[in-house]
Amino acid sequence: MLSVNKWNWFMKKALAVWLIVFAASTVASAQKADPRDPKNAELGVQLIKQVIEARGGAKYSSFKTMLAEGQFTPFDNGVSTVPAPFTYWHILFGKERVDFGKGKKKNRRIQVNVGQTGWVYDGDAETLKDQTAQQIKTHVEDSRFDIDRILRTGWNAEGVEVRFAGREELRPGERADVVAIKLDSDVTAQLWLDRNTRLPLSLIYERTEGGGLVRNEYRFFQWVAYDGVKFPNIVDFYRDGIQMNRVNYASIRLDAPISEEIFAKPASVKAIK
């Protein structure tokens, strides 16, 4: 039987070993960079420029329209539900239309946003409405975290700060470079990068929603070149660690002709095309 003194000695030794192991694992999983070191600001800018080059360089930085098709899958408590086909038109940046479903009008849902305005069509209910002020506000706020908007115009906008934030562990023996992009005094997005390809792995940001702080995360998979520019074929969105939806692209066309007419609100449900 262990005496009290021997038990105390044993516990001290065990505690010392545990602290060493814990400290080592913490260092291994995350390596934080000094936010006050100006070299980390320079490295952050350098990494962003490498991402832009990896995505397609000048071609990525210059395309003006995007036409995409694919599948959108909502998740319910982290479980996938029925996917819906979608078509997405985008005149960068500020004019967007997405049609969910195909074929007859009753099988479709349309959302259009143009600047601070927008409208929606619900085929199930056969209704055509202007978006509410809250819907428009939510869309505008979400657009700030669009990865193409950040890489094309956001990261070097006036007042935005960029710095290398360190490295985070993806899995044992593999880490991601992390760039912190401070969009304003209250919001900082973290861009996690593959250290070999320099392509984004995830975009993480926290935002106050419903009176509490919510962690939002986009995860990017299967980067493929479309018209000379690399896009992720799969984008998963998580809120507080629970998957909310998945976007799976089937095709993307850049600088495709897009008529301004598709963004105009029709006069009535019957005029929906």
C-alpha positions, 0 to 999 in steps of 0.5 A, a space after each residue: 500500500 502506498 504511504 501518504 508521502 509516496 502518494 503525494 510524490 507520485 501525484 506531483 510526478 504525474 502532474 509534472 508529466 501531464 503538464 509537459 505533455 499538455 504544453 507540448 500538444 498545445 504548441 503542436 496544435 497551434 503556433 500563434 504569431 505576434 500581432 505586434 510584429 510588423 513582419 507578420 503584417 508583411 507576411 500576411 499580405 504576401 500570403 494573400 498575394 500567393 492565394 490570388 496567384 494560386 487561384 489564377 493571378 490576373 485572370 482571377 482578379 479581372 473576371 466580371 461575371 460568373 454563371 454557375 450551376 450545381 446542387 444546394 443541400 440544406 442540413 437539418 441538425 447536421 444531417 443532409 436533407 433533399 438537394 435542389 439544383 440551382 443556377 447562379 448569375 453574378 455581375 461582380 460585385 453587387 448584382 446576384 440572382 439564384 434560381 433553386 429548382 428547374 422547370 415549371 414556375 411552381 417548382 422554383 424559388 428565386 432570390 435576387 439582390 441588387 445593392 440595397 434592394 432585392 426580391 424573392 419568388 416562391 413557387 410553392 406559394 406562388 408569391 412575388 415579394 420585395 425582400 424585407 429590410 432584415 433580409 437585405 441586411 443579412 445578405 449584405 452582411 453575408 456578402 462581406 465574407 464572400 471569399 472572392 469579394 475578400 480576395 478581390 477587393 476586401 483585403 486591401 480596402 481602406 481601414 482593413 488590416 491583414 497579418 499572418 496569425 500563425 499556424 493551426 493543426 489540421 491533423 497530426 503532422 499537418 498545419 495550415 497557415 492562418 491569415 487574419 483579415 480585420 475587416 473592421 474594429 469588431 470583425 476579423 476573418 481567419 483564412 486558413 491556407 494549404 501550405 503547399 498549394 496556397 489554396 484556401 481550406 476554410 474561412 472562419 469568422 464570428 458574428 453577433 447573432 440573436 444576442 450571442 456570438 456565433 462562429 461561422 465557417 466555410 470549408 472548401 474542397 476539390 479545387 478545380 480550374 474553370 476558364 483558367 481560375 480555380 474554384 472549390 467544387 464543394 463549399 460546406 457552411 458550419 455554424 457553431 460546429 454544426 453543418 448548415 448546408 453544402 454547395 456542390 458546383 457542377 459548372 462555372 463560366 466566367 465572363 459569360 454574357 448576363 442580361 441586366 433584365 434577369 435582375 429586374 423584378 417582374 410585374 407579376 407572378 405570371 411574368 416570371 421567366 
